[in-house]
Amino acid sequence: MNPNCAQVLGEKCYARLEDVPVPVDIVDIFRRSEFVPAIVEAAIKIGARCIWMQEGVIHEAAAVRAREAGLFVVMDRCILKEHSAAR
């Protein structure tokens, strides 16, 4: 999802999670923390399974809301670093 681009690295972008035409497993958030609650609500609405907030992205209330809705939540961590460390 990228509300400001039509395409990134050859992949189509969508302005809203609700516009993505396929199931979404992980919503990886690279937005400022004040945008997190709305993104979490959209992720819940589309049935995503995980919210991942990148380094510096922290919103405790939104994390609680996501967990209460059954989503797995990671906050303030880099998905690339975590993946590399797991190897």
C-alpha positions as CSV (number, residue, x, y, z in Angstrom):
1,M,0.0,0.0,0.0
2,N,1.4,3.4,-1.0
3,P,-1.1,6.3,-1.3
4,N,1.5,8.4,-3.2
5,C,2.6,6.0,-5.9
6,A,1.1,4.0,-8.8
7,Q,4.0,1.6,-9.0
8,V,7.2,0.8,-7.0
9,L,9.9,-1.6,-8.4
10,G,7.5,-2.8,-11.0
11,E,4.7,-3.7,-8.5
12,K,1.3,-2.0,-8.5
13,C,0.6,0.2,-5.5
14,Y,-2.8,0.6,-3.8
15,A,-4.0,3.7,-2.0
16,R,-5.8,1.7,0.7
17,L,-5.5,-1.8,2.1
18,E,-9.1,-2.4,1.2
19,D,-8.2,-2.0,-2.5
20,V,-5.6,-4.9,-2.5
21,P,-7.3,-7.7,-4.6
22,V,-5.5,-10.6,-2.9
23,P,-5.3,-11.8,0.7
24,V,-2.8,-9.9,2.9
25,D,-0.8,-11.8,5.5
26,I,1.5,-9.1,6.8
27,V,0.9,-5.3,6.9
28,D,4.4,-3.9,7.2
29,I,4.0,-0.3,8.4
30,F,6.6,2.3,7.4
31,R,4.4,5.3,8.2
32,R,4.7,7.8,11.1
33,S,3.1,6.5,14.3
34,E,0.1,8.7,14.2
35,F,-1.1,6.9,11.0
36,V,-0.9,3.4,12.7
37,P,-4.5,3.3,14.2
38,A,-6.2,3.8,10.9
39,I,-3.9,1.2,9.2
40,V,-4.6,-1.3,12.0
41,E,-8.3,-0.8,11.5
42,A,-8.0,-1.4,7.8
43,A,-5.8,-4.5,8.4
44,I,-8.5,-5.9,10.7
45,K,-11.2,-5.2,8.2
46,I,-9.4,-7.1,5.4
47,G,-8.5,-10.0,7.6
48,A,-4.7,-9.6,7.7
49,R,-2.8,-11.9,10.1
50,C,0.0,-9.7,11.2
51,I,0.9,-6.0,11.9
52,W,4.6,-5.2,11.7
53,M,5.6,-1.7,12.7
54,Q,9.1,-0.9,11.5
55,E,11.9,0.6,13.7
56,G,10.7,3.9,15.3
57,V,7.0,3.1,14.6
58,I,5.3,2.7,18.0
59,H,1.7,2.9,18.9
60,E,0.8,0.9,22.0
61,A,-3.0,1.4,21.8
62,A,-3.1,0.3,18.2
63,A,-1.0,-2.8,19.0
64,V,-3.5,-3.7,21.8
65,R,-6.4,-3.2,19.4
66,A,-4.7,-5.5,16.8
67,R,-4.0,-8.2,19.3
68,E,-7.5,-8.1,20.6
69,A,-8.7,-8.6,17.0
70,G,-6.4,-11.7,16.8
71,L,-3.5,-10.3,14.8
72,F,0.1,-11.0,15.6
73,V,1.9,-7.7,16.3
74,V,5.6,-6.7,16.1
75,M,6.5,-3.2,17.0
76,D,9.7,-1.1,16.6
77,R,11.6,-3.8,14.7
78,C,13.0,-4.1,11.2
79,I,11.7,-7.1,9.3
80,L,14.9,-7.3,7.2
81,K,17.1,-7.4,10.3
82,E,14.9,-10.0,12.0
83,H,14.9,-12.1,8.8
84,S,18.7,-11.8,8.5
85,A,19.3,-12.7,12.1
86,A,17.2,-15.8,11.8
87,R,19.4,-17.3,9.1
